[in-house]
Every structure is written in C-alpha cells, then in structure tokens.
Amino acid sequence: MDDASASRGESPPPPHVVGVSLCDSAPLLWRMEDLRSVRAQGLVGALLGSLPRTPRQNGRLGRPLLLLPEEERLLREGHAAGALPARRQDGGGAELVVQVEQQQVEQQQEEQQQRSYEEQSVFALEDRKSALLRAMTSSHSGSGSGSESSDEALRSRLEDLDRSFTFPRSALAVQLSTARAGLSYCPEARAFLQADWPIREQNGRGCDARYQVFRDLRGRGFYLTSAGKFGGDFLVYPGDPLRFHAHFIAVCSSLDESVCLLDVLSVARLGSNVKKTVLLCSPGTDGRILYTSLQWSGMV
C-alpha cells in the first residue's frame, strides 16, 4: 500500500484466493492466475494436462495443476483457497440448460462434419481426376494415336467423372478431439466426479506428520514436491525446482513409530545413488520438527 492510500485510510487489497476444482478428492488448478499465485507462494504441484499443439507427448505438460494434499491444506488454512462454484449445476432450470447445451454441441458437431465432408469430397475428386489424367496420358503416348481424338476422349472421361463421382461417407476422415470441453453437458460424469469442500482429509497420524513437516520446511524457504519414485514423502529443494536439484529426500514418521532397519538402509543407499541426503523427519511433542540426516558411507 502506498503513502497516499495510507493517508486516506484505505485498507490493503485482499490476497488472491486460489480457485480449486475438485476431481473426486484431487485438488486441481485450471486458471493461469491461480497457477501464478501458488508458484509465487513457493508451492510447486504437478502439471497433468497435455499441450494443445503437441498432445501426443509427455515431455512438456500443461494445465491442470495437481496440488499435493499438504499444499491444498496449507492454502486452505491460510484462507488462500476456495472451491470454484459449480456452474449451472443447481437450481430449477439446471436440467433444461444441460439439454440446450447438449443440443448445441450436437448441432455444432453435425455442421462441422458436413463442412469436412464437402471439403474432402472436393479433394477426392481432384485426386481421381489427376490419376485419370496420368493414366490416359501415358496410354495415349504409348499407342501413338492422334492427339485430337485422345484429347476428346480425355475431356469426355473427365466430364463423366464430374457427373457421376460420389464420395462415400464411410471414407470420411474424422478428427478426434484431444481436449475435453468440460462436464457442463455431461451430468453422469459430473455426478461421478462430485466432491465436497473442504477435501476429505485422510485420517491417521502419518498424514498429520506429513503436513507438519511440509509446513515447517516450507516456512524455512524450501520447495517441496512428491518423492514417491525415490521411496520418500517429499523431495526438498533449496530453491525453485526449475533452477535447482533436490538436496534431500524427506521421510516422515512419528516419534513413537518403529522403523525397520532394512528400510533405513535401503532408503539411505537409494539417497546415496541419486546424490541426495535422506532426512528422517518427526514432529516433536513441543511442536518442533526433529530432523535426522542419513548418508551412506559404505561397509567397513
């Protein structure tokens, strides 16, 4: 807030509230301003969608952004997230609106298919003419007959082709959409993916320990992502994951939880192979988090 606003007694602008779309119990972000907002807060998430121009690859992904349960809970506790309103899903005229939308979608599909059929018919006729022209030209050149008779025969065959050619609809090439328009016209899928806000939280001390560790590390300025493929709970980055490699693999457990020695050795060996330090993270009774680092030094 600038000095002029402060002198007038104006309140600072409210913080940006992230709109969360729920797919069953998975929190998804679709809007670009929401993605920029959570990234500015140091929350990474994971992109799930395909890019419109290159849909058949998974090297670069796009929206939506899937949040970790801990990221969604951190935003919710800070009053920085809310469920997006379900458009036209409630109210007396919802079913009528859905029917009208479905009719409009079907009509657009039929019109687009008819335009595509007409265009492909023109291209198919041109290809057939080109093939006929090549065949008759080569046959007349080989026989050595008169040019006037050959031209007249060719012209007659082309005219007959214009009158009798019909492009079969079974040969129509149909373009399959790779982007989903949404669920506003599909009540069955919408009901199947319906979820309540806030998102159903998993019970158990393990989930609570994960969130306490996540909140503490994020408060210290670290960036965190999922570490499922590394055998841990979180990958801990010293900065933005686009610029830094992860330095730690965080494994969360409560203080009174017993841990198998073989599991400790395996995760320590894995951390050594990927050049990362394993952190055993346990919330204490006083609210602080106890961290124990493990590094593989080999057998003596």
C-alpha positions in Angstrom: 0.0 0.0 0.0 1.4 3.4 -1.0 1.6 6.5 1.2 -1.4 8.1 -0.5 -3.6 5.1 0.3 -2.3 5.0 3.8 -3.1 8.7 4.4 -6.6 8.2 3.1 -7.1 5.2 5.5 -7.7 2.7 2.7 -7.3 -1.0 3.6 -4.8 -3.1 1.6 -6.2 -5.2 -1.3 -7.3 -8.6 -0.2 -5.0 -11.6 -1.0 -5.7 -13.6 -4.1 -7.9 -16.6 -3.4 -7.0 -19.6 -5.5 -9.9 -21.4 -7.1 -9.7 -25.1 -6.6 -11.6 -27.6 -8.9 -12.3 -30.9 -7.3 -12.0 -34.1 -9.3 -13.1 -36.7 -6.8 -10.7 -35.8 -4.0 -7.9 -34.4 -6.2 -7.4 -30.6 -6.0 -6.8 -29.2 -9.5 -6.0 -25.6 -10.6 -7.0 -24.5 -14.1 -6.8 -20.7 -14.1 -3.5 -19.1 -15.1 -3.7 -16.5 -12.3 -4.1 -19.3 -9.8 -1.0 -21.1 -11.1 1.0 -17.9 -10.9 -0.3 -17.2 -7.4 0.7 -20.6 -5.9 4.0 -20.5 -7.6 4.7 -17.1 -6.1 3.9 -18.7 -2.7 6.5 -21.4 -3.3 4.1 -24.2 -4.0 5.0 -26.4 -7.0 2.4 -29.1 -7.6 2.5 -31.2 -10.7 1.2 -30.4 -14.2 -1.1 -33.1 -15.6 -2.6 -31.9 -18.9 -1.3 -32.1 -22.5 -0.4 -29.1 -24.6 -2.9 -28.3 -27.3 -0.3 -28.1 -30.1 1.6 -31.2 -29.0 -0.9 -33.5 -27.3 0.8 -36.8 -28.0 3.9 -36.4 -25.8 4.6 -36.2 -22.1 7.9 -34.3 -22.0 6.1 -31.0 -21.5 2.8 -30.9 -19.7 0.2 -28.1 -19.2 -2.9 -27.4 -17.1 -4.4 -28.5 -14.8 -2.0 -28.4 -11.9 -2.4 -31.1 -9.3 -1.7 -29.9 -5.7 -0.4 -32.2 -3.0 -2.8 -32.7 -0.1 -0.4 -30.8 2.1 -0.3 -27.8 -0.4 -4.0 -27.7 -0.5 -4.3 -27.8 3.3 -1.7 -25.1 3.7 -3.6 -22.8 1.3 -6.9 -23.5 3.0 -5.6 -22.8 6.5 -4.2 -19.5 5.2 -7.7 -18.7 3.7 -6.0 -18.5 0.3 -8.0 -21.2 -1.4 -11.7 -21.9 -2.1 -13.8 -24.2 -4.2 -14.8 -22.9 -7.6 -18.6 -22.6 -7.9 -20.3 -25.3 -9.9 -21.8 -23.6 -12.8 -25.4 -24.3 -13.6 -25.4 -27.5 -11.6 -28.1 -26.3 -9.1 -31.4 -24.6 -9.4 -34.7 -25.4 -11.0 -33.6 -24.8 -14.6 -30.4 -26.9 -14.5 -31.7 -29.8 -16.4 -33.2 -27.6 -19.1 -29.9 -25.7 -19.5 -28.0 -29.0 -19.8 -30.3 -30.2 -22.6 -30.0 -27.0 -24.5 -26.2 -27.1 -24.2 -26.1 -30.7 -25.4 -28.3 -29.9 -28.4 -26.0 -27.0 -29.3 -22.9 -29.3 -29.1 -24.5 -31.9 -31.3 -25.6 -29.3 -33.8 -22.1 -27.9 -34.0 -20.6 -31.3 -34.5 -23.0 -32.1 -37.3 -22.2 -28.8 -39.1 -18.5 -29.3 -38.7 -18.8 -32.9 -40.0 -20.8 -31.7 -43.1 -18.2 -29.0 -43.9 -15.4 -31.5 -43.5 -17.3 -33.9 -45.9 -17.7 -31.3 -48.6 -14.0 -30.3 -48.4 -12.9 -33.9 -48.5 -15.2 -34.6 -51.5 -13.5 -31.8 -53.5 -10.1 -33.1 -52.7 -11.1 -36.7 -53.5 -12.5 -35.6 -56.9 -9.3 -33.7 -57.7 -7.2 -36.8 -56.8 -9.3 -39.0 -59.0 -9.0 -36.6 -61.9 -5.3 -36.4 -61.5 -5.0 -40.2 -61.5 -7.2 -40.5 -64.6 -5.2 -37.8 -66.4 -1.9 -39.6 -65.7 -3.3 -43.0 -66.8 -4.8 -41.7 -70.1 -1.8 -39.6 -71.0 0.6 -42.5 -70.6 -1.6 -44.9 -72.5 -2.1 -42.4 -75.5 1.6 -41.6 -75.6 2.4 -45.3 -75.8 -0.1 -46.1 -78.5 0.9 -43.2 -80.8 -2.7 -42.3 -81.8 -3.9 -38.8 -82.9 -3.8 -36.0 -80.4 -7.2 -34.7 -81.2 -9.0 -38.0 -80.5 -7.1 -38.5 -77.3 -7.9 -35.0 -76.1 -11.6 -35.5 -76.9 -11.6 -38.9 -75.1 -9.9 -37.4 -72.0 -12.3 -34.5 -71.9 -15.3 -36.9 -72.1 -14.0 -39.0 -69.3 -13.4 -36.0 -67.1 -16.9 -34.8 -67.7 -18.4 -38.2 -66.9 -16.3 -38.2 -63.7 -17.7 -34.8 -62.6 -21.3 -36.0 -63.1 -21.0 -39.5 -61.6 -18.4 -39.1 -58.8 -19.7 -39.6 -55.3 -17.5 -39.5 -52.2 -18.6 -42.3 -49.8 -19.3 -41.2 -46.2 -17.6 -44.3 -45.0 -14.3 -42.9 -46.3 -14.7 -39.6 -44.4 -11.7 -38.9 -42.2 -12.9 -37.7 -38.8 -10.7 -35.6 -36.5 -10.7 -36.8 -32.9 -10.6 -34.0 -30.2 -7.8 -34.2 -27.8 -9.1 -31.6 -25.4 -12.2 -32.0 -23.2 -14.7 -29.1 -23.3 -15.8 -29.8 -19.8 -18.5 -31.6 -17.8 -21.3 -28.9 -18.0 -23.2 -31.0 -20.5 -22.5 -34.4 -19.0 -24.4 -34.9 -15.8 -23.4 -38.5 -15.3 -19.7 -37.8 -15.3 -20.2 -34.7 -13.3 -22.1 -36.6 -10.6 -19.4 -39.3 -10.6 -16.6 -36.8 -10.0 -18.6 -34.8 -7.5 -16.7 -33.9 -4.3 -17.3 -31.8 -1.2 -15.3 -28.9 0.1 -13.1 -29.0 2.0 -11.5 -32.0 0.5 -11.8 -35.2 2.5 -8.7 -35.5 4.7 -7.0 -38.8 5.3 -7.1 -40.0 8.8 -4.1 -41.1 10.8 -1.0 -39.7 12.5 1.1 -40.3 9.4 -0.8 -37.8 7.3 -0.7 -35.2 10.1 3.0 -35.8 10.5 3.5 -35.2 6.8 1.7 -31.9 6.9 3.6 -30.7 9.9 6.9 -31.5 8.2 5.7 -29.9 5.0 4.6 -26.7 6.7 7.9 -26.5 8.7 10.2 -27.0 5.6 8.1 -24.6 3.5 8.4 -22.0 6.3 12.1 -22.4 6.2 12.1 -21.4 2.5 12.5 -24.9 0.9 10.4 -26.0 -2.1 8.8 -29.5 -1.9 7.5 -32.0 -4.4 6.4 -35.6 -4.2 9.1 -38.2 -3.7 7.2 -41.3 -4.4 9.6 -42.6 -7.0 12.5 -42.1 -4.6 10.9 -44.0 -1.7 10.2 -40.9 0.4 7.5 -38.4 1.2 9.0 -35.2 -0.2 11.8 -34.0 -2.4 13.3 -30.9 -0.7 14.8 -28.2 -3.0 16.9 -25.2 -1.8 15.1 -23.1 -4.4 12.9 -23.2 -7.4 12.9 -26.8 -8.8 13.3 -25.2 -12.3 16.7 -24.0 -11.2 17.9 -26.4 -8.5 18.2 -30.1 -8.0 16.7 -31.6 -4.8 19.2 -31.9 -2.0 17.1 -34.0 0.4 14.6 -36.9 0.5 12.3 -36.3 3.4 10.8 -39.4 5.1 8.1 -38.5 7.6 7.2 -40.6 10.7 6.0 -40.0 14.2 8.4 -40.3 17.2 6.9 -43.4 18.6 6.7 -45.2 15.2 9.1 -48.2 14.8 11.1 -48.3 11.6 12.6 -51.4 10.2 16.4 -51.3 10.0 16.4 -52.7 6.4 14.1 -49.9 5.3 16.5 -47.3 6.7 19.4 -49.0 5.0 17.6 -49.2 1.7 16.5 -45.6 1.6 19.9 -44.4 2.7 21.5 -46.4 -0.1 19.0 -45.0 -2.6 19.7 -41.5 -1.5 23.4 -42.1 -2.0 22.8 -43.4 -5.5 20.8 -40.3 -6.5 23.2 -38.0 -4.7 20.7 -36.8 -2.1 20.7 -36.8 1.7 17.9 -38.7 3.4 16.1 -36.8 6.2 14.1 -38.6 8.8 11.5 -36.1 9.9 9.4 -36.5 13.1 7.2 -33.9 14.8 8.1 -33.4 18.4 5.7 -33.0 21.4 6.6 -29.3 21.7 5.6 -28.5 18.1 9.2 -28.6 16.7 10.3 -31.0 14.0 13.2 -33.2 14.7 15.5 -33.9 11.6 18.0 -36.7 11.3 20.2 -36.9 8.2 21.4 -40.2 6.8 24.3 -40.7 4.4 25.6 -44.0 3.1 29.3 -44.3 3.9 29.8 -47.9 2.8 30.6 -51.1 4.7 33.7 -51.2 6.9 
